Amino acid sequence: MLHLRSICIFTFLLFLSPLALAAEQKQQFAVDGNVLELDESNFDAAISTFDYIFVDFYAPWCGHCKRLSPQKEAVFHEQQSSRGYGKHCWRLILATGLACFMVSELNKAAVNLAVLKQPIVIAKVDAGKYSRLASKYEIDGFPTLKIFMHGVPTDYYGPRKADLLVQFLTKFVAPDVAVLNSDPAISEFIEEAGRTFPIVIGFGLNESVISHLAVKYKKNAWFSVAKGYSNKTMEYYDFDKVPALVALHPSYNEQNIFYGPFEEKFLEDYIKQSLLPLALPINQDTLKALKDDKRKIVLTIMEDENDERSKGLVKLLKAAASANRDLVFAFFGFKQWQDFAESFEVSKKTKLPKMIVWDGDEEYSSVIGSDSVEDEDQGSQITRFLQGYREGNVIQKHITSDAYKAFRNSMFGIGAVILILVVILVVTMMQSLKEEPSREQVDHPGSSISPSEAKEALRSGDKEDKID
């Protein structure tokens, strides 16, 4: 009898132990809007405690991180330029200062994410100090950001400003496919989805038709199916039969319709093509959207993307994109992104607009006989350019710009980055002492970090500092 009682007590304690441990973990990790500090002793417990936890793997090894803040960047840039440190040196220093900026943005985002119906916890780990965790989760650069959903990590490549970070992470905890039962539900879903992501709505479709792809592309778009809708809604979204899939791009005021076939291959092709607008304006943020797209990019370089002539050309590019969905169409202005334009041998003397086909990395092609787009009959010229490209009448070229190479060469291990930074600082300071104080700077106008550099950062997974 005593033996049986002991067994019962032991079994009861075994049953209570996980509950007690879970309660202890909940107390240890409060959802109070603060960023959690994790290490090797509590990381696994935190991941198992929360359904959704966003982790910043960082390394506080750089002294510049402590001194830099977003408000001081411009002042610091001006000070270093006046001392003759040079633009590329500044780029290295700015990259190492990103971690400091991240701390501020994560603190802001944590407050808003904690009050969601399905809260998301933000945490950070000193991956330089806790190397076991860095190795386990394949951390090869700083900062590396991951969202853990029910314990499963997914790399995060989205924006890092607090407001946009909240929008992106809110999407991670939303249903894979929202079911909409009325016209008001459709309107509410679109409003709550915001303008950052494309929105895909299936009319006359069961959610099972798109559920697999919705999971696969959840980080790229909102997915839903409408079970109840009126003729007025069909008219508003410009489709006249079902089943139909409507893809909306609120930021670009675009939408397109897909009537099938709804086999997975065709459906996935349509969804992948709909993740980008018909003509993508190139800047630091939109370059990130090209990361996972394997299509070649028809890139048009204009004088000024904001003038009326360029706007007319963009309309023609959109028309061409509609008929050539196997290609991405993109554009930017020389005035807006001179550094990026120079990567493609475009200078102030180059006749613009100019079209090329870019592979998204270091290779691009010029079409023989279509070096530039004249003002007259631009639609026909775009058609001839595409025809020449498809027929293989091209000249293959390689990006050789100093700005592009300088950024690539900065992507070394941590020790190498520090060494390079010290060497550059010493050399440039010595040079500045030898030269006249009125020495003219050689910096190009425009952004302090060019789109080509942003694209190269993207190729390394948005990690500004590589480690061995």
C-alpha positions as CSV (number, residue, x, y, z in Angstrom):
1,M,0.0,0.0,0.0
2,L,2.8,2.3,0.9
3,H,4.6,1.4,-2.3
4,L,1.4,2.3,-4.3
5,R,1.1,5.6,-2.5
6,S,4.7,6.5,-3.4
7,I,4.1,5.7,-7.0
8,C,1.0,7.9,-7.1
9,I,2.8,10.8,-5.4
10,F,5.8,10.4,-7.8
11,T,3.4,10.4,-10.8
12,F,1.6,13.4,-9.5
13,L,4.9,15.3,-9.1
14,L,5.9,14.3,-12.7
15,F,2.7,15.7,-14.0
16,L,3.1,19.0,-12.0
17,S,6.7,19.5,-13.0
18,P,6.1,20.8,-16.6
19,L,3.3,23.0,-15.3
20,A,5.5,24.4,-12.6
21,L,8.3,24.9,-15.1
22,A,6.0,26.7,-17.6
23,A,4.7,28.9,-14.8
24,E,8.2,29.8,-13.8
25,Q,9.2,30.6,-17.4
26,K,6.2,32.8,-17.8
27,Q,7.2,34.7,-14.7
28,Q,10.8,34.9,-16.0
29,F,9.8,36.3,-19.3
30,A,7.1,38.9,-18.9
31,V,5.3,40.4,-22.0
32,D,5.7,44.0,-20.8
33,G,6.9,45.7,-24.0
34,N,10.6,45.5,-23.0
35,V,13.3,43.8,-25.1
36,L,14.5,40.6,-23.5
37,E,18.2,40.0,-22.9
38,L,18.9,36.3,-23.7
39,D,21.9,34.1,-23.3
40,E,22.8,30.5,-23.5
41,S,21.2,29.7,-20.2
42,N,17.7,31.0,-21.0
43,F,17.5,31.1,-24.8
44,D,15.8,27.8,-25.3
45,A,13.3,28.5,-22.4
46,A,12.3,31.8,-24.1
47,I,11.8,30.2,-27.5
48,S,9.6,27.5,-26.0
49,T,7.6,30.0,-23.8
50,F,6.4,32.3,-26.6
51,D,4.6,31.3,-29.8
52,Y,6.3,34.3,-31.6
53,I,9.6,35.8,-30.6
54,F,11.7,38.1,-32.7
55,V,15.4,37.8,-32.0
56,D,18.2,40.3,-32.9
57,F,21.6,38.5,-32.9
58,Y,24.1,41.3,-32.5
59,A,27.7,42.0,-31.5
60,P,28.6,45.1,-29.4
61,W,32.2,45.0,-30.4
62,C,32.4,48.3,-32.3
63,G,33.1,51.5,-30.5
64,H,31.5,53.5,-33.3
65,C,28.2,51.9,-32.5
66,K,28.2,53.5,-29.1
67,R,28.9,56.9,-30.4
68,L,26.6,56.9,-33.4
69,S,22.8,57.6,-33.5
70,P,20.5,58.4,-36.4
71,Q,20.4,62.1,-35.4
72,K,24.2,62.3,-35.3
73,E,24.9,60.6,-38.7
74,A,24.7,63.7,-40.8
75,V,26.9,65.8,-38.4
76,F,29.4,63.0,-38.1
77,H,29.6,62.5,-41.9
78,E,30.3,66.2,-42.3
79,Q,33.0,66.2,-39.6
80,Q,34.8,63.2,-41.1
81,S,34.6,64.6,-44.7
82,S,36.1,67.9,-43.5
83,R,39.0,66.0,-42.0
84,G,39.6,64.2,-45.3
85,Y,38.6,60.7,-44.2
86,G,36.8,60.0,-47.4
87,K,33.4,58.6,-48.4
88,H,34.3,54.9,-48.4
89,C,35.7,55.1,-44.9
90,W,32.4,56.8,-43.8
91,R,30.5,53.9,-45.3
92,L,32.3,51.4,-43.2
93,I,31.8,53.4,-40.1
94,L,28.1,53.9,-40.9
95,A,27.6,50.1,-41.4
96,T,29.1,49.3,-38.0
97,G,26.8,51.9,-36.4
98,L,23.7,50.1,-37.6
99,A,23.5,48.0,-34.4
100,C,23.1,51.1,-32.3
101,F,20.2,52.3,-34.5
102,M,18.6,48.8,-34.2
103,V,18.5,49.0,-30.4
104,S,16.5,52.2,-30.5
105,E,14.1,50.8,-33.1
106,L,13.6,47.5,-31.4
107,N,12.8,49.2,-28.1
108,K,10.1,51.3,-29.9
109,A,8.6,48.3,-31.7
110,A,8.6,46.1,-28.6
111,V,6.0,48.3,-26.9
112,N,3.5,48.1,-29.9
113,L,4.1,44.4,-30.5
114,A,3.4,43.4,-26.9
115,V,-0.2,44.7,-27.0
116,L,-1.3,42.7,-30.1
117,K,-4.0,40.2,-29.7
118,Q,-1.3,37.6,-30.5
119,P,1.7,39.3,-28.9
120,I,5.2,39.2,-30.4
121,V,8.1,39.4,-28.0
122,I,11.4,41.0,-29.0
123,A,14.7,39.7,-27.7
124,K,18.4,40.2,-28.4
125,V,21.4,38.0,-28.0
126,D,25.1,39.0,-27.9
127,A,26.1,36.4,-30.6
128,G,29.7,37.5,-30.4
129,K,29.8,36.4,-26.7
130,Y,27.5,33.4,-26.9
131,S,29.1,31.6,-29.8
132,R,27.3,28.3,-29.3
133,L,24.0,30.0,-30.1
134,A,25.6,31.8,-33.1
135,S,26.8,28.5,-34.4
136,K,23.5,26.7,-33.8
137,Y,21.5,29.3,-35.8
138,E,24.2,29.9,-38.4
139,I,24.8,33.5,-37.6
140,D,27.5,34.7,-40.1
141,G,27.0,38.5,-39.8
142,F,25.7,41.3,-37.7
143,P,22.9,42.1,-37.2
144,T,21.1,38.9,-38.0
145,L,17.3,39.0,-37.4
146,K,15.1,35.9,-37.0
147,I,11.5,35.4,-36.1
148,F,10.8,32.2,-34.2
149,M,7.3,30.9,-34.8
150,H,6.4,28.0,-32.5
151,G,10.1,27.5,-32.1
152,V,10.9,27.4,-35.8
153,P,13.3,30.2,-37.0
154,T,12.8,32.2,-40.1
155,D,15.2,34.8,-41.4
156,Y,13.9,38.3,-41.4
157,Y,14.9,40.7,-44.3
158,G,12.3,43.3,-43.8
159,P,12.6,47.0,-42.8
160,R,14.1,47.9,-39.5
161,K,12.4,51.2,-38.6
162,A,10.0,50.6,-35.7
163,D,6.7,51.4,-37.5
164,L,7.5,49.3,-40.5
165,L,8.9,46.5,-38.3
166,V,5.6,46.3,-36.5
167,Q,3.7,46.0,-39.8
168,F,5.9,43.3,-41.0
169,L,5.9,41.3,-37.8
170,T,2.1,41.7,-37.4
171,K,1.8,39.9,-40.7
172,F,3.8,36.9,-39.4
173,V,1.2,36.2,-36.7
174,A,-1.9,36.7,-39.0
175,P,-3.7,33.7,-40.4
176,D,-2.1,32.2,-43.5
177,V,-5.3,32.7,-45.5
178,A,-8.0,35.1,-44.1
179,V,-11.6,34.0,-44.9
180,L,-13.8,37.0,-45.8
181,N,-17.6,36.6,-45.6
182,S,-18.9,40.0,-46.8
183,D,-18.1,43.2,-48.7
184,P,-17.4,45.0,-45.4
185,A,-15.0,42.2,-44.3
186,I,-13.1,42.6,-47.6
187,S,-12.8,46.3,-47.1
188,E,-11.7,45.9,-43.5
189,F,-9.1,43.3,-44.5
190,I,-7.6,45.5,-47.2
191,E,-7.5,48.5,-44.8
192,E,-5.9,46.6,-42.0
193,A,-3.3,45.1,-44.4
194,G,-1.9,48.5,-45.1
195,R,0.1,49.6,-48.1
196,T,3.4,47.8,-47.5
197,F,2.6,44.3,-48.9
198,P,0.7,43.2,-52.0
199,I,-2.8,41.7,-51.3
200,V,-4.1,38.6,-52.9
201,I,-7.8,37.8,-52.8
202,G,-9.4,34.7,-54.2
203,F,-13.1,35.0,-55.3
204,G,-15.0,31.8,-55.8
205,L,-12.0,29.8,-54.5
206,N,-11.6,27.5,-51.5
207,E,-8.8,28.5,-49.2
208,S,-7.2,25.1,-49.7
209,V,-6.4,26.1,-53.3
210,I,-4.0,28.8,-52.2
211,S,-3.1,27.7,-48.6
212,H,0.2,26.0,-49.5
213,L,1.4,29.0,-51.5
214,A,0.1,31.3,-48.8
215,V,2.4,29.7,-46.3
216,K,5.3,29.7,-48.7
217,Y,4.9,33.4,-49.5
218,K,3.5,34.6,-46.3
219,K,6.4,37.0,-45.7
220,N,5.8,38.6,-49.1
221,A,2.0,39.2,-49.3
222,W,-1.4,39.0,-47.6
223,F,-3.6,36.2,-48.7
224,S,-7.4,35.8,-48.4
225,V,-10.5,34.2,-50.0
226,A,-13.8,35.9,-50.2
227,K,-16.8,33.7,-49.5
228,G,-19.4,36.4,-49.6
229,Y,-19.3,39.4,-52.0
230,S,-21.7,41.4,-54.2
231,N,-21.8,42.3,-57.9
232,K,-20.7,45.8,-56.8
233,T,-17.4,44.3,-55.4
234,M,-16.9,42.4,-58.7
235,E,-17.3,45.6,-60.6
236,Y,-15.0,47.5,-58.2
237,Y,-12.2,45.0,-58.6
238,D,-12.8,44.7,-62.3
239,F,-13.4,41.0,-62.7
240,D,-16.5,39.5,-64.4
241,K,-16.3,35.8,-63.6
242,V,-15.2,33.4,-61.0
243,P,-13.0,31.7,-59.9
244,A,-10.7,34.7,-60.0
245,L,-7.6,35.8,-58.1
246,V,-7.1,39.5,-57.6
247,A,-3.7,40.9,-56.7
248,L,-3.5,44.5,-55.4
249,H,-0.5,46.8,-55.0
250,P,-1.8,49.6,-52.8
251,S,1.5,51.5,-52.8
252,Y,1.5,51.6,-56.6
253,N,-2.2,51.8,-57.2
254,E,-2.1,48.6,-59.3
255,Q,-4.2,45.5,-59.6
256,N,-4.3,42.5,-61.9
257,I,-6.6,39.6,-62.4
258,F,-5.9,35.9,-62.8
259,Y,-8.6,33.5,-64.2
260,G,-6.5,30.4,-64.1
261,P,-5.5,27.7,-64.7
262,F,-5.4,27.0,-61.0
263,E,-2.9,24.2,-61.0
264,E,-0.1,24.9,-58.5
265,K,2.6,25.6,-61.1
266,F,0.6,28.3,-62.9
267,L,-0.8,29.7,-59.6
268,E,2.7,30.0,-58.1
269,D,4.0,31.7,-61.3
270,Y,1.2,34.2,-61.0
271,I,1.8,34.9,-57.3
272,K,5.5,35.3,-57.7
273,Q,5.0,37.7,-60.6
274,S,2.4,39.7,-58.6
275,L,4.8,40.3,-55.7
276,L,6.3,43.2,-57.5
277,P,4.5,46.1,-59.4
278,L,4.6,46.2,-63.1
279,A,7.4,48.8,-63.1
280,L,9.5,48.9,-59.9
281,P,11.1,52.2,-58.9
282,I,14.6,51.4,-57.7
283,N,15.8,52.6,-54.3
284,Q,17.4,51.1,-51.2
285,D,14.2,49.6,-50.0
286,T,12.8,48.3,-53.2
287,L,16.1,46.6,-54.1
288,K,15.4,44.2,-51.2
289,A,12.2,43.1,-52.9
290,L,14.4,41.7,-55.7
291,K,16.3,39.4,-53.4
292,D,14.3,36.3,-54.0
293,D,13.2,37.0,-57.6
294,K,15.2,35.0,-60.1
295,R,13.9,36.8,-63.2
296,K,16.2,39.1,-65.2
297,I,15.6,42.8,-64.7
298,V,14.9,45.2,-67.6
299,L,16.4,48.3,-66.1
300,T,15.7,51.8,-67.5
301,I,17.9,54.6,-66.4
302,M,16.4,58.1,-66.9
303,E,17.7,61.6,-66.4
304,D,15.1,62.4,-63.6
305,E,12.5,59.8,-62.7
306,N,10.2,62.6,-61.4
307,D,9.8,64.7,-64.6
308,E,6.8,64.4,-66.9
309,R,8.7,62.7,-69.8
310,S,9.9,59.9,-67.4
311,K,6.4,59.4,-66.1
312,G,5.2,58.9,-69.6
313,L,7.9,56.4,-70.2
314,V,7.0,54.5,-67.0
315,K,3.5,54.0,-68.4
316,L,5.0,52.4,-71.5
317,L,7.2,50.2,-69.4
318,K,4.2,49.0,-67.4
319,A,2.4,48.0,-70.7
320,A,5.5,46.1,-71.8
321,A,5.7,44.4,-68.4
322,S,2.1,43.2,-68.7
323,A,3.1,41.3,-71.9
324,N,6.5,40.1,-70.6
325,R,5.9,38.7,-67.1
326,D,9.0,36.5,-67.3
327,L,11.0,39.7,-66.8
328,V,11.1,42.3,-64.0
329,F,10.8,45.9,-65.2
330,A,12.5,48.6,-63.1
331,F,13.6,52.2,-63.4
332,F,15.4,55.0,-61.6
333,G,16.8,58.4,-62.3
334,F,20.4,59.4,-62.8
335,K,19.7,62.5,-60.7
336,Q,18.3,60.3,-57.9
337,W,21.0,57.5,-57.9
338,Q,24.1,58.6,-59.6
339,D,26.4,56.0,-57.9
340,F,24.1,53.2,-59.0
341,A,24.0,54.5,-62.6
342,E,27.8,54.7,-62.8
343,S,27.8,50.9,-62.0
344,F,26.4,50.5,-65.5
345,E,28.8,52.8,-67.2
346,V,26.3,55.7,-67.2
347,S,27.7,59.2,-66.7
348,K,26.5,62.8,-67.2
349,K,27.5,62.5,-70.9
350,T,25.5,59.3,-71.5
351,K,22.4,59.8,-73.7
352,L,19.4,58.9,-71.5
353,P,17.0,57.1,-71.2
354,K,19.1,54.0,-71.5
355,M,17.8,50.4,-71.2
356,I,19.8,47.3,-70.1
357,V,19.1,43.8,-68.8
358,W,20.6,43.2,-65.4
359,D,20.9,39.8,-63.6
360,G,20.6,41.5,-60.1
361,D,24.2,40.9,-59.3
362,E,27.3,41.8,-61.3
363,E,26.4,40.9,-64.9
364,Y,24.3,42.9,-67.3
365,S,23.6,43.1,-71.1
366,S,23.3,45.9,-73.6
367,V,21.2,45.3,-76.7
368,I,23.0,46.1,-79.9
369,G,21.5,49.1,-81.6
370,S,19.3,50.0,-78.6
371,D,21.7,52.0,-76.5
372,S,19.2,54.7,-75.7
373,V,15.5,55.5,-76.0
374,E,14.6,58.5,-78.2
375,D,11.7,60.8,-77.4
376,E,9.7,59.8,-80.4
377,D,7.7,56.5,-80.5
378,Q,9.2,55.1,-77.3
379,G,6.8,52.2,-77.3
380,S,8.2,50.8,-80.5
381,Q,11.8,51.3,-79.3
382,I,11.0,49.3,-76.1
383,T,9.5,46.5,-78.3
384,R,12.7,46.4,-80.5
385,F,14.9,46.3,-77.3
386,L,13.0,43.3,-76.0
387,Q,13.1,41.6,-79.3
388,G,16.8,42.1,-79.6
389,Y,17.4,40.8,-76.1
390,R,15.3,37.6,-76.8
391,E,17.1,37.0,-80.1
392,G,20.5,37.2,-78.3
393,N,21.7,40.4,-80.0
394,V,23.5,41.6,-76.8
395,I,26.8,42.5,-75.4
396,Q,27.6,41.0,-72.0
397,K,29.1,43.3,-69.5
398,H,30.5,43.2,-65.9
399,I,30.0,45.8,-63.2
400,T,33.4,47.3,-62.4
401,S,32.6,50.4,-60.5
402,D,34.8,51.4,-57.6
403,A,31.8,52.0,-55.3
404,Y,30.4,48.5,-56.0
405,K,33.8,46.9,-55.4
406,A,34.5,49.0,-52.3
407,F,31.4,47.8,-50.6
408,R,32.0,44.1,-51.6
409,N,35.5,44.4,-50.1
410,S,34.1,45.6,-46.9
411,M,32.2,42.4,-46.3
412,F,34.9,40.5,-44.5
413,G,35.2,38.9,-41.0
414,I,34.9,41.1,-38.0
415,G,38.6,41.1,-37.3
416,A,39.3,42.0,-40.9
417,V,36.7,44.9,-40.8
418,I,38.3,46.3,-37.7
419,L,41.8,46.0,-39.3
420,I,40.7,47.6,-42.6
421,L,38.9,50.4,-40.7
422,V,42.0,51.2,-38.7
423,V,44.3,51.1,-41.8
424,I,42.0,53.3,-43.8
425,L,41.7,55.8,-41.0
426,V,45.4,56.0,-40.6
427,V,46.2,56.2,-44.3
428,T,43.5,58.8,-45.1
429,M,44.5,60.9,-42.1
430,M,48.2,60.9,-43.2
431,Q,47.1,61.8,-46.7
432,S,45.0,64.7,-45.4
433,L,48.0,66.1,-43.5
434,K,50.1,66.1,-46.7
435,E,47.5,67.9,-48.8
436,E,46.3,71.4,-48.7
437,P,43.3,72.2,-46.3
438,S,41.3,73.4,-49.3
439,R,41.6,70.1,-51.0
440,E,38.5,69.5,-53.1
441,Q,36.5,66.4,-52.0
442,V,35.8,63.7,-54.6
443,D,32.5,62.6,-53.2
444,H,29.7,62.2,-55.7
445,P,26.4,63.9,-54.9
446,G,23.4,61.8,-53.8
447,S,22.9,59.1,-51.2
448,S,25.8,58.2,-48.9
449,I,25.1,54.6,-49.6
450,S,24.3,53.8,-53.2
451,P,21.6,51.4,-54.3
452,S,24.3,49.1,-55.8
453,E,25.7,48.8,-52.3
454,A,22.4,48.2,-50.8
455,K,21.8,45.4,-53.3
456,E,25.2,43.9,-52.4
457,A,24.3,44.0,-48.8
458,L,21.1,42.2,-49.7
459,R,23.1,39.4,-51.4
460,S,24.8,38.8,-48.0
461,G,21.5,38.5,-46.2
462,D,21.2,42.1,-45.0
463,K,24.1,41.5,-42.7
464,E,26.4,44.5,-42.6
465,D,29.4,42.9,-40.9
466,K,30.5,39.4,-41.8
467,I,32.2,37.0,-39.3
468,D,34.4,34.1,-39.9
